Amino acid sequence: MENGYICSVEFAIHIYFDNINQDFLISKIQNHISDDKIPNLIITYLKWTLIDVLIRYDVNAKEPIK
């Protein structure tokens, strides 16, 4: 948004990440992005996706749905 962009895009590619070497992916991202926050955000997302894949959440609840 700071650079004049007016929208962002979110798409479901989590299944793709299950089939690639995530360390390789992060190293490539770090080579192209100077802001350390972005690769760290991606790493966090990938880890949470792996953990949360079997847990369903209600966004308004504080605990997972059992």
N, CA, C and O atoms as a Tripos MOL2 file, in Angstrom:
@<TRIPOS>MOLECULE
protein
  264   263    66     0     0
PROTEIN
NO_CHARGES

@<TRIPOS>ATOM
      1 N           0.8140   -1.1830    0.0000 N.3       1 MET1
      2 CA          0.0000    0.0000    0.0000 C.3       1 MET1
      3 C           0.8700    1.2660    0.0000 C.2       1 MET1
      4 O           0.5000    2.2780   -0.5930 O.2       1 MET1
      5 N           2.0200    1.1990    0.6650 N.am      2 GLU2
      6 CA          2.8980    2.3640    0.7280 C.3       2 GLU2
      7 C           3.4400    2.7450   -0.6460 C.2       2 GLU2
      8 O           3.7390    3.9130   -0.8920 O.2       2 GLU2
      9 N           3.5670    1.7840   -1.5270 N.am      3 ASN3
     10 CA          4.1400    2.0380   -2.8500 C.3       3 ASN3
     11 C           3.0850    2.3950   -3.8880 C.2       3 ASN3
     12 O           3.3690    2.3970   -5.0860 O.2       3 ASN3
     13 N           1.8850    2.6950   -3.4440 N.am      4 GLY4
     14 CA          0.8450    3.0890   -4.3710 C.3       4 GLY4
     15 C          -0.0580    1.9620   -4.8300 C.2       4 GLY4
     16 O          -0.9750    2.1960   -5.6180 O.2       4 GLY4
     17 N           0.1740    0.7490   -4.3610 N.am      5 TYR5
     18 CA         -0.7120   -0.3520   -4.7170 C.3       5 TYR5
     19 C          -2.0160   -0.2030   -3.9440 C.2       5 TYR5
     20 O          -2.0130    0.2290   -2.7920 O.2       5 TYR5
     21 N          -3.1180   -0.5550   -4.5710 N.am      6 ILE6
     22 CA         -4.4050   -0.3530   -3.9170 C.3       6 ILE6
     23 C          -5.0800   -1.6500   -3.4880 C.2       6 ILE6
     24 O          -6.1690   -1.6120   -2.9160 O.2       6 ILE6
     25 N          -4.4660   -2.7780   -3.7480 N.am      7 CYS7
     26 CA         -5.0870   -4.0300   -3.3370 C.3       7 CYS7
     27 C          -4.0180   -5.0740   -3.0540 C.2       7 CYS7
     28 O          -2.8590   -4.9260   -3.4400 O.2       7 CYS7
     29 N          -4.4300   -6.1130   -2.3840 N.am      8 SER8
     30 CA         -3.5550   -7.2630   -2.1800 C.3       8 SER8
     31 C          -4.3310   -8.5040   -2.5900 C.2       8 SER8
     32 O          -5.5590   -8.4800   -2.6720 O.2       8 SER8
     33 N          -3.6200   -9.5730   -2.8430 N.am      9 VAL9
     34 CA         -4.2500  -10.8050   -3.3100 C.3       9 VAL9
     35 C          -3.8890  -11.9320   -2.3660 C.2       9 VAL9
     36 O          -2.7290  -12.0930   -1.9850 O.2       9 VAL9
     37 N          -4.8890  -12.7090   -1.9920 N.am     10 GLU10
     38 CA         -4.6600  -13.8970   -1.1780 C.3      10 GLU10
     39 C          -5.2000  -15.0860   -1.9570 C.2      10 GLU10
     40 O          -6.3080  -15.0340   -2.4910 O.2      10 GLU10
     41 N          -4.4250  -16.1470   -2.0220 N.am     11 PHE11
     42 CA         -4.8930  -17.3290   -2.7210 C.3      11 PHE11
     43 C          -4.4010  -18.5650   -1.9910 C.2      11 PHE11
     44 O          -3.4010  -18.5250   -1.2750 O.2      11 PHE11
     45 N          -5.1090  -19.6490   -2.1820 N.am     12 ALA12
     46 CA         -4.8150  -20.8890   -1.4610 C.3      12 ALA12
     47 C          -3.7880  -21.7070   -2.2270 C.2      12 ALA12
     48 O          -4.1120  -22.3820   -3.2040 O.2      12 ALA12
     49 N          -2.5480  -21.6350   -1.7680 N.am     13 ILE13
     50 CA         -1.5000  -22.4390   -2.3900 C.3      13 ILE13
     51 C          -0.8340  -23.3230   -1.3450 C.2      13 ILE13
     52 O           0.2700  -23.8220   -1.5600 O.2      13 ILE13
     53 N          -1.5090  -23.5160   -0.2120 N.am     14 HIS14
     54 CA         -0.8970  -24.2840    0.8760 C.3      14 HIS14
     55 C          -0.5710  -25.7140    0.4730 C.2      14 HIS14
     56 O           0.4050  -26.2760    0.9710 O.2      14 HIS14
     57 N          -1.3400  -26.3110   -0.3960 N.am     15 ILE15
     58 CA         -1.0560  -27.6810   -0.8320 C.3      15 ILE15
     59 C           0.2580  -27.7220   -1.6170 C.2      15 ILE15
     60 O           1.0160  -28.6870   -1.5260 O.2      15 ILE15
     61 N           0.5120  -26.6740   -2.3810 N.am     16 TYR16
     62 CA          1.7710  -26.5820   -3.1280 C.3      16 TYR16
     63 C           2.9610  -26.6100   -2.1780 C.2      16 TYR16
     64 O           3.9600  -27.2700   -2.4620 O.2      16 TYR16
     65 N           2.8680  -25.9020   -1.0500 N.am     17 PHE17
     66 CA          3.9760  -25.8310   -0.1060 C.3      17 PHE17
     67 C           4.2700  -27.1710    0.5570 C.2      17 PHE17
     68 O           5.3750  -27.3850    1.0560 O.2      17 PHE17
     69 N           3.3030  -28.0670    0.5660 N.am     18 ASP18
     70 CA          3.5380  -29.3990    1.1220 C.3      18 ASP18
     71 C           4.4570  -30.2270    0.2280 C.2      18 ASP18
     72 O           5.0140  -31.2310    0.6720 O.2      18 ASP18
     73 N           4.6170  -29.8160   -1.0110 N.am     19 ASN19
     74 CA          5.3580  -30.6110   -1.9870 C.3      19 ASN19
     75 C           6.6950  -30.0110   -2.4060 C.2      19 ASN19
     76 O           7.3650  -30.5600   -3.2810 O.2      19 ASN19
     77 N           7.0940  -28.9030   -1.8040 N.am     20 ILE20
     78 CA          8.3790  -28.3050   -2.1580 C.3      20 ILE20
     79 C           9.2580  -28.1890   -0.9180 C.2      20 ILE20
     80 O           8.7730  -28.2310    0.2130 O.2      20 ILE20
     81 N          10.5440  -28.0440   -1.1490 N.am     21 ASN21
     82 CA         11.4930  -27.8660   -0.0590 C.3      21 ASN21
     83 C          11.3480  -26.4380    0.4620 C.2      21 ASN21
     84 O          11.7130  -25.4810   -0.2220 O.2      21 ASN21
     85 N          10.8160  -26.3000    1.6670 N.am     22 GLN22
     86 CA         10.5400  -24.9720    2.2040 C.3      22 GLN22
     87 C          11.8140  -24.1930    2.5150 C.2      22 GLN22
     88 O          11.8240  -22.9680    2.3940 O.2      22 GLN22
     89 N          12.8750  -24.8660    2.9090 N.am     23 ASP23
     90 CA         14.1480  -24.1760    3.1510 C.3      23 ASP23
     91 C          14.6710  -23.5420    1.8600 C.2      23 ASP23
     92 O          15.1700  -22.4170    1.8680 O.2      23 ASP23
     93 N          14.5490  -24.2730    0.7620 N.am     24 PHE24
     94 CA         14.9500  -23.7520   -0.5440 C.3      24 PHE24
     95 C          14.1020  -22.5350   -0.9110 C.2      24 PHE24
     96 O          14.6250  -21.5220   -1.3760 O.2      24 PHE24
     97 N          12.8000  -22.6450   -0.6990 N.am     25 LEU25
     98 CA         11.8910  -21.5440   -1.0010 C.3      25 LEU25
     99 C          12.2600  -20.2900   -0.2100 C.2      25 LEU25
    100 O          12.3440  -19.2020   -0.7790 O.2      25 LEU25
    101 N          12.4790  -20.4330    1.0860 N.am     26 ILE26
    102 CA         12.8070  -19.2890    1.9340 C.3      26 ILE26
    103 C          14.1420  -18.6690    1.5170 C.2      26 ILE26
    104 O          14.2760  -17.4460    1.4990 O.2      26 ILE26
    105 N          15.1200  -19.4970    1.1870 N.am     27 SER27
    106 CA         16.4140  -18.9380    0.7650 C.3      27 SER27
    107 C          16.2610  -18.1140   -0.5110 C.2      27 SER27
    108 O          16.8980  -17.0700   -0.6530 O.2      27 SER27
    109 N          15.4320  -18.5690   -1.4300 N.am     28 LYS28
    110 CA         15.1900  -17.8140   -2.6650 C.3      28 LYS28
    111 C          14.4600  -16.5080   -2.3740 C.2      28 LYS28
    112 O          14.7800  -15.4710   -2.9550 O.2      28 LYS28
    113 N          13.4880  -16.5590   -1.4820 N.am     29 ILE29
    114 CA         12.7570  -15.3430   -1.1120 C.3      29 ILE29
    115 C          13.6970  -14.3410   -0.4520 C.2      29 ILE29
    116 O          13.6460  -13.1480   -0.7520 O.2      29 ILE29
    117 N          14.5540  -14.8220    0.4450 N.am     30 GLN30
    118 CA         15.4860  -13.9330    1.1390 C.3      30 GLN30
    119 C          16.4740  -13.2810    0.1770 C.2      30 GLN30
    120 O          16.9540  -12.1790    0.4410 O.2      30 GLN30
    121 N          16.7810  -13.9430   -0.9280 N.am     31 ASN31
    122 CA         17.6790  -13.3640   -1.9340 C.3      31 ASN31
    123 C          17.0460  -12.1810   -2.6620 C.2      31 ASN31
    124 O          17.7550  -11.3210   -3.1850 O.2      31 ASN31
    125 N          15.7100  -12.1340   -2.6980 N.am     32 HIS32
    126 CA         15.0120  -11.1130   -3.4760 C.3      32 HIS32
    127 C          14.3220  -10.0510   -2.6300 C.2      32 HIS32
    128 O          13.9280   -9.0100   -3.1560 O.2      32 HIS32
    129 N          14.1690  -10.2890   -1.3360 N.am     33 ILE33
    130 CA         13.4580   -9.3490   -0.4700 C.3      33 ILE33
    131 C          14.3980   -8.9050    0.6420 C.2      33 ILE33
    132 O          14.9020   -9.7280    1.4060 O.2      33 ILE33
    133 N          14.6280   -7.6060    0.7270 N.am     34 SER34
    134 CA         15.5670   -7.0950    1.7320 C.3      34 SER34
    135 C          14.9300   -6.9560    3.1120 C.2      34 SER34
    136 O          15.6430   -6.9220    4.1150 O.2      34 SER34
    137 N          13.6160   -6.8750    3.1800 N.am     35 ASP35
    138 CA         12.9180   -6.7300    4.4560 C.3      35 ASP35
    139 C          12.7830   -8.1000    5.1140 C.2      35 ASP35
    140 O          12.0750   -8.9650    4.5980 O.2      35 ASP35
    141 N          13.4570   -8.3080    6.2510 N.am     36 ASP36
    142 CA         13.4310   -9.6080    6.9360 C.3      36 ASP36
    143 C          12.0460   -9.9910    7.4490 C.2      36 ASP36
    144 O          11.7920  -11.1660    7.7130 O.2      36 ASP36
    145 N          11.1640   -9.0350    7.5910 N.am     37 LYS37
    146 CA          9.8340   -9.3250    8.1270 C.3      37 LYS37
    147 C           9.0260  -10.2190    7.1880 C.2      37 LYS37
    148 O           8.2620  -11.0670    7.6500 O.2      37 LYS37
    149 N           9.1830  -10.0430    5.8980 N.am     38 ILE38
    150 CA          8.3990  -10.8180    4.9260 C.3      38 ILE38
    151 C           8.7760  -12.2990    4.9540 C.2      38 ILE38
    152 O           7.8840  -13.1320    5.1100 O.2      38 ILE38
    153 N          10.0590  -12.6720    4.8090 N.am     39 PRO39
    154 CA         10.3940  -14.0990    4.9100 C.3      39 PRO39
    155 C           9.9910  -14.6960    6.2610 C.2      39 PRO39
    156 O           9.5400  -15.8400    6.3200 O.2      39 PRO39
    157 N          10.1490  -13.9310    7.3480 N.am     40 ASN40
    158 CA          9.7470  -14.4330    8.6650 C.3      40 ASN40
    159 C           8.2440  -14.6540    8.7370 C.2      40 ASN40
    160 O           7.7890  -15.6200    9.3490 O.2      40 ASN40
    161 N           7.4700  -13.7720    8.1190 N.am     41 LEU41
    162 CA          6.0190  -13.9390    8.0690 C.3      41 LEU41
    163 C           5.6560  -15.2000    7.2890 C.2      41 LEU41
    164 O           4.7710  -15.9510    7.7000 O.2      41 LEU41
    165 N           6.3280  -15.4330    6.1810 N.am     42 ILE42
    166 CA          6.0690  -16.6290    5.3710 C.3      42 ILE42
    167 C           6.4360  -17.8890    6.1480 C.2      42 ILE42
    168 O           5.6860  -18.8650    6.1270 O.2      42 ILE42
    169 N           7.5700  -17.8790    6.8280 N.am     43 ILE43
    170 CA          7.9820  -19.0310    7.6330 C.3      43 ILE43
    171 C           6.9390  -19.3160    8.7090 C.2      43 ILE43
    172 O           6.5570  -20.4680    8.9170 O.2      43 ILE43
    173 N           6.4810  -18.2750    9.3880 N.am     44 THR44
    174 CA          5.4580  -18.4380   10.4270 C.3      44 THR44
    175 C           4.1870  -19.0210    9.8350 C.2      44 THR44
    176 O           3.6020  -19.9370   10.4130 O.2      44 THR44
    177 N           3.7490  -18.5100    8.6950 N.am     45 TYR45
    178 CA          2.5480  -19.0170    8.0380 C.3      45 TYR45
    179 C           2.7000  -20.4950    7.6800 C.2      45 TYR45
    180 O           1.7880  -21.2890    7.9110 O.2      45 TYR45
    181 N           3.8390  -20.8580    7.1240 N.am     46 LEU46
    182 CA          4.0600  -22.2540    6.7380 C.3      46 LEU46
    183 C           4.0180  -23.1700    7.9510 C.2      46 LEU46
    184 O           3.4320  -24.2510    7.8870 O.2      46 LEU46
    185 N           4.6250  -22.7580    9.0460 N.am     47 LYS47
    186 CA          4.6160  -23.5820   10.2590 C.3      47 LYS47
    187 C           3.2150  -23.7100   10.8170 C.2      47 LYS47
    188 O           2.8070  -24.8050   11.2040 O.2      47 LYS47
    189 N           2.4650  -22.6150   10.8690 N.am     48 TRP48
    190 CA          1.1050  -22.6730   11.3940 C.3      48 TRP48
    191 C           0.2110  -23.5040   10.4930 C.2      48 TRP48
    192 O          -0.6680  -24.2170   10.9760 O.2      48 TRP48
    193 N           0.4260  -23.4180    9.1920 N.am     49 THR49
    194 CA         -0.3720  -24.2280    8.2730 C.3      49 THR49
    195 C          -0.1490  -25.7080    8.5570 C.2      49 THR49
    196 O          -1.1010  -26.4890    8.5550 O.2      49 THR49
    197 N           1.0890  -26.0960    8.8000 N.am     50 LEU50
    198 CA          1.3730  -27.4990    9.0900 C.3      50 LEU50
    199 C           0.7550  -27.9340   10.4050 C.2      50 LEU50
    200 O           0.2590  -29.0550   10.5160 O.2      50 LEU50
    201 N           0.7780  -27.0710   11.3910 N.am     51 ILE51
    202 CA          0.2250  -27.4030   12.6990 C.3      51 ILE51
    203 C          -1.2960  -27.3930   12.6670 C.2      51 ILE51
    204 O          -1.9350  -28.2790   13.2340 O.2      51 ILE51
    205 N          -1.8770  -26.4040   12.0100 N.am     52 ASP52
    206 CA         -3.3160  -26.1980   12.0630 C.3      52 ASP52
    207 C          -4.1150  -27.0180   11.0620 C.2      52 ASP52
    208 O          -5.3450  -26.9650   11.0730 O.2      52 ASP52
    209 N          -3.4620  -27.7580   10.2170 N.am     53 VAL53
    210 CA         -4.1820  -28.4590    9.1620 C.3      53 VAL53
    211 C          -5.2220  -29.4360    9.7160 C.2      53 VAL53
    212 O          -6.2150  -29.7150    9.0450 O.2      53 VAL53
    213 N          -5.0160  -29.9520   10.9120 N.am     54 LEU54
    214 CA         -5.9620  -30.9010   11.5000 C.3      54 LEU54
    215 C          -6.8510  -30.2760   12.5710 C.2      54 LEU54
    216 O          -7.6350  -30.9840   13.2040 O.2      54 LEU54
    217 N          -6.7480  -28.9820   12.7840 N.am     55 ILE55
    218 CA         -7.5220  -28.3060   13.8170 C.3      55 ILE55
    219 C          -8.4210  -27.2680   13.1590 C.2      55 ILE55
    220 O          -7.9640  -26.4730   12.3380 O.2      55 ILE55
    221 N          -9.6970  -27.2780   13.5210 N.am     56 ARG56
    222 CA        -10.6380  -26.3130   12.9740 C.3      56 ARG56
    223 C         -10.9060  -25.2300   14.0100 C.2      56 ARG56
    224 O         -11.1150  -25.5430   15.1820 O.2      56 ARG56
    225 N         -10.9050  -23.9820   13.6090 N.am     57 TYR57
    226 CA        -11.1110  -22.8740   14.5290 C.3      57 TYR57
    227 C         -12.3680  -22.0910   14.1830 C.2      57 TYR57
    228 O         -12.7190  -21.9300   13.0150 O.2      57 TYR57
    229 N         -13.0360  -21.6090   15.2210 N.am     58 ASP58
    230 CA        -14.0690  -20.5960   15.0730 C.3      58 ASP58
    231 C         -13.3460  -19.2740   15.3070 C.2      58 ASP58
    232 O         -12.7590  -19.0800   16.3720 O.2      58 ASP58
    233 N         -13.3740  -18.3750   14.3510 N.am     59 VAL59
    234 CA        -12.5900  -17.1470   14.4660 C.3      59 VAL59
    235 C         -12.9850  -16.3020   15.6690 C.2      59 VAL59
    236 O         -12.1970  -15.4700   16.1200 O.2      59 VAL59
    237 N         -14.1860  -16.4980   16.1960 N.am     60 ASN60
    238 CA        -14.6340  -15.7310   17.3580 C.3      60 ASN60
    239 C         -14.3670  -16.4430   18.6760 C.2      60 ASN60
    240 O         -14.5160  -15.8470   19.7430 O.2      60 ASN60
    241 N         -13.9780  -17.7030   18.6150 N.am     61 ALA61
    242 CA        -13.7210  -18.4810   19.8290 C.3      61 ALA61
    243 C         -12.2540  -18.3810   20.2010 C.2      61 ALA61
    244 O         -11.4090  -18.0460   19.3710 O.2      61 ALA61
    245 N         -11.9650  -18.6770   21.4600 N.am     62 LYS62
    246 CA        -10.5760  -18.6410   21.9090 C.3      62 LYS62
    247 C          -9.9420  -20.0200   21.8860 C.2      62 LYS62
    248 O          -8.7430  -20.1560   22.1280 O.2      62 LYS62
    249 N         -10.7290  -21.0380   21.5990 N.am     63 GLU63
    250 CA        -10.2130  -22.4030   21.5890 C.3      63 GLU63
    251 C         -10.6300  -23.1010   20.2980 C.2      63 GLU63
    252 O         -11.6150  -22.7120   19.6720 O.2      63 GLU63
    253 N          -9.8840  -24.1270   19.8990 N.am     64 PRO64
    254 CA        -10.2750  -24.8930   18.7080 C.3      64 PRO64
    255 C         -11.6200  -25.5810   18.9060 C.2      64 PRO64
    256 O         -12.0030  -25.8880   20.0340 O.2      64 PRO64
    257 N         -12.3260  -25.8190   17.8240 N.am     65 ILE65
    258 CA        -13.5670  -26.5880   17.8610 C.3      65 ILE65
    259 C         -13.2010  -28.0540   17.9700 C.2      65 ILE65
    260 O         -12.3450  -28.5350   17.2270 O.2      65 ILE65
    261 N         -13.8320  -28.7670   18.8790 N.am     66 LYS66
    262 CA        -13.5010  -30.1900   19.0700 C.3      66 LYS66
    263 C         -14.4990  -31.0820   18.3880 C.2      66 LYS66
    264 O         -14.3740  -32.3050   18.4460 O.2      66 LYS66
@<TRIPOS>BOND
     1     1     2 1
     2     2     3 1
     3     3     4 2
     4     3     5 am
     5     5     6 1
     6     6     7 1
     7     7     8 2
     8     7     9 am
     9     9    10 1
    10    10    11 1
    11    11    12 2
    12    11    13 am
    13    13    14 1
    14    14    15 1
    15    15    16 2
    16    15    17 am
    17    17    18 1
    18    18    19 1
    19    19    20 2
    20    19    21 am
    21    21    22 1
    22    22    23 1
    23    23    24 2
    24    23    25 am
    25    25    26 1
    26    26    27 1
    27    27    28 2
    28    27    29 am
    29    29    30 1
    30    30    31 1
    31    31    32 2
    32    31    33 am
    33    33    34 1
    34    34    35 1
    35    35    36 2
    36    35    37 am
    37    37    38 1
    38    38    39 1
    39    39    40 2
    40    39    41 am
    41    41    42 1
    42    42    43 1
    43    43    44 2
    44    43    45 am
    45    45    46 1
    46    46    47 1
    47    47    48 2
    48    47    49 am
    49    49    50 1
    50    50    51 1
    51    51    52 2
    52    51    53 am
    53    53    54 1
    54    54    55 1
    55    55    56 2
    56    55    57 am
    57    57    58 1
    58    58    59 1
    59    59    60 2
    60    59    61 am
    61    61    62 1
    62    62    63 1
    63    63    64 2
    64    63    65 am
    65    65    66 1
    66    66    67 1
    67    67    68 2
    68    67    69 am
    69    69    70 1
    70    70    71 1
    71    71    72 2
    72    71    73 am
    73    73    74 1
    74    74    75 1
    75    75    76 2
    76    75    77 am
    77    77    78 1
    78    78    79 1
    79    79    80 2
    80    79    81 am
    81    81    82 1
    82    82    83 1
    83    83    84 2
    84    83    85 am
    85    85    86 1
    86    86    87 1
    87    87    88 2
    88    87    89 am
    89    89    90 1
    90    90    91 1
    91    91    92 2
    92    91    93 am
    93    93    94 1
    94    94    95 1
    95    95    96 2
    96    95    97 am
    97    97    98 1
    98    98    99 1
    99    99   100 2
   100    99   101 am
   101   101   102 1
   102   102   103 1
   103   103   104 2
   104   103   105 am
   105   105   106 1
   106   106   107 1
   107   107   108 2
   108   107   109 am
   109   109   110 1
   110   110   111 1
   111   111   112 2
   112   111   113 am
   113   113   114 1
   114   114   115 1
   115   115   116 2
   116   115   117 am
   117   117   118 1
   118   118   119 1
   119   119   120 2
   120   119   121 am
   121   121   122 1
   122   122   123 1
   123   123   124 2
   124   123   125 am
   125   125   126 1
   126   126   127 1
   127   127   128 2
   128   127   129 am
   129   129   130 1
   130   130   131 1
   131   131   132 2
   132   131   133 am
   133   133   134 1
   134   134   135 1
   135   135   136 2
   136   135   137 am
   137   137   138 1
   138   138   139 1
   139   139   140 2
   140   139   141 am
   141   141   142 1
   142   142   143 1
   143   143   144 2
   144   143   145 am
   145   145   146 1
   146   146   147 1
   147   147   148 2
   148   147   149 am
   149   149   150 1
   150   150   151 1
   151   151   152 2
   152   151   153 am
   153   153   154 1
   154   154   155 1
   155   155   156 2
   156   155   157 am
   157   157   158 1
   158   158   159 1
   159   159   160 2
   160   159   161 am
   161   161   162 1
   162   162   163 1
   163   163   164 2
   164   163   165 am
   165   165   166 1
   166   166   167 1
   167   167   168 2
   168   167   169 am
   169   169   170 1
   170   170   171 1
   171   171   172 2
   172   171   173 am
   173   173   174 1
   174   174   175 1
   175   175   176 2
   176   175   177 am
   177   177   178 1
   178   178   179 1
   179   179   180 2
   180   179   181 am
   181   181   182 1
   182   182   183 1
   183   183   184 2
   184   183   185 am
   185   185   186 1
   186   186   187 1
   187   187   188 2
   188   187   189 am
   189   189   190 1
   190   190   191 1
   191   191   192 2
   192   191   193 am
   193   193   194 1
   194   194   195 1
   195   195   196 2
   196   195   197 am
   197   197   198 1
   198   198   199 1
   199   199   200 2
   200   199   201 am
   201   201   202 1
   202   202   203 1
   203   203   204 2
   204   203   205 am
   205   205   206 1
   206   206   207 1
   207   207   208 2
   208   207   209 am
   209   209   210 1
   210   210   211 1
   211   211   212 2
   212   211   213 am
   213   213   214 1
   214   214   215 1
   215   215   216 2
   216   215   217 am
   217   217   218 1
   218   218   219 1
   219   219   220 2
   220   219   221 am
   221   221   222 1
   222   222   223 1
   223   223   224 2
   224   223   225 am
   225   225   226 1
   226   226   227 1
   227   227   228 2
   228   227   229 am
   229   229   230 1
   230   230   231 1
   231   231   232 2
   232   231   233 am
   233   233   234 1
   234   234   235 1
   235   235   236 2
   236   235   237 am
   237   237   238 1
   238   238   239 1
   239   239   240 2
   240   239   241 am
   241   241   242 1
   242   242   243 1
   243   243   244 2
   244   243   245 am
   245   245   246 1
   246   246   247 1
   247   247   248 2
   248   247   249 am
   249   249   250 1
   250   250   251 1
   251   251   252 2
   252   251   253 am
   253   253   254 1
   254   254   255 1
   255   255   256 2
   256   255   257 am
   257   257   258 1
   258   258   259 1
   259   259   260 2
   260   259   261 am
   261   261   262 1
   262   262   263 1
   263   263   264 2
@<TRIPOS>SUBSTRUCTURE
     1 MET1         2 RESIDUE 1 A MET
     2 GLU2         6 RESIDUE 1 A GLU
     3 ASN3        10 RESIDUE 1 A ASN
     4 GLY4        14 RESIDUE 1 A GLY
     5 TYR5        18 RESIDUE 1 A TYR
     6 ILE6        22 RESIDUE 1 A ILE
     7 CYS7        26 RESIDUE 1 A CYS
     8 SER8        30 RESIDUE 1 A SER
     9 VAL9        34 RESIDUE 1 A VAL
    10 GLU10       38 RESIDUE 1 A GLU
    11 PHE11       42 RESIDUE 1 A PHE
    12 ALA12       46 RESIDUE 1 A ALA
    13 ILE13       50 RESIDUE 1 A ILE
    14 HIS14       54 RESIDUE 1 A HIS
    15 ILE15       58 RESIDUE 1 A ILE
    16 TYR16       62 RESIDUE 1 A TYR
    17 PHE17       66 RESIDUE 1 A PHE
    18 ASP18       70 RESIDUE 1 A ASP
    19 ASN19       74 RESIDUE 1 A ASN
    20 ILE20       78 RESIDUE 1 A ILE
    21 ASN21       82 RESIDUE 1 A ASN
    22 GLN22       86 RESIDUE 1 A GLN
    23 ASP23       90 RESIDUE 1 A ASP
    24 PHE24       94 RESIDUE 1 A PHE
    25 LEU25       98 RESIDUE 1 A LEU
    26 ILE26      102 RESIDUE 1 A ILE
    27 SER27      106 RESIDUE 1 A SER
    28 LYS28      110 RESIDUE 1 A LYS
    29 ILE29      114 RESIDUE 1 A ILE
    30 GLN30      118 RESIDUE 1 A GLN
    31 ASN31      122 RESIDUE 1 A ASN
    32 HIS32      126 RESIDUE 1 A HIS
    33 ILE33      130 RESIDUE 1 A ILE
    34 SER34      134 RESIDUE 1 A SER
    35 ASP35      138 RESIDUE 1 A ASP
    36 ASP36      142 RESIDUE 1 A ASP
    37 LYS37      146 RESIDUE 1 A LYS
    38 ILE38      150 RESIDUE 1 A ILE
    39 PRO39      154 RESIDUE 1 A PRO
    40 ASN40      158 RESIDUE 1 A ASN
    41 LEU41      162 RESIDUE 1 A LEU
    42 ILE42      166 RESIDUE 1 A ILE
    43 ILE43      170 RESIDUE 1 A ILE
    44 THR44      174 RESIDUE 1 A THR
    45 TYR45      178 RESIDUE 1 A TYR
    46 LEU46      182 RESIDUE 1 A LEU
    47 LYS47      186 RESIDUE 1 A LYS
    48 TRP48      190 RESIDUE 1 A TRP
    49 THR49      194 RESIDUE 1 A THR
    50 LEU50      198 RESIDUE 1 A LEU
    51 ILE51      202 RESIDUE 1 A ILE
    52 ASP52      206 RESIDUE 1 A ASP
    53 VAL53      210 RESIDUE 1 A VAL
    54 LEU54      214 RESIDUE 1 A LEU
    55 ILE55      218 RESIDUE 1 A ILE
    56 ARG56      222 RESIDUE 1 A ARG
    57 TYR57      226 RESIDUE 1 A TYR
    58 ASP58      230 RESIDUE 1 A ASP
    59 VAL59      234 RESIDUE 1 A VAL
    60 ASN60      238 RESIDUE 1 A ASN
    61 ALA61      242 RESIDUE 1 A ALA
    62 LYS62      246 RESIDUE 1 A LYS
    63 GLU63      250 RESIDUE 1 A GLU
    64 PRO64      254 RESIDUE 1 A PRO
    65 ILE65      258 RESIDUE 1 A ILE
    66 LYS66      262 RESIDUE 1 A LYS
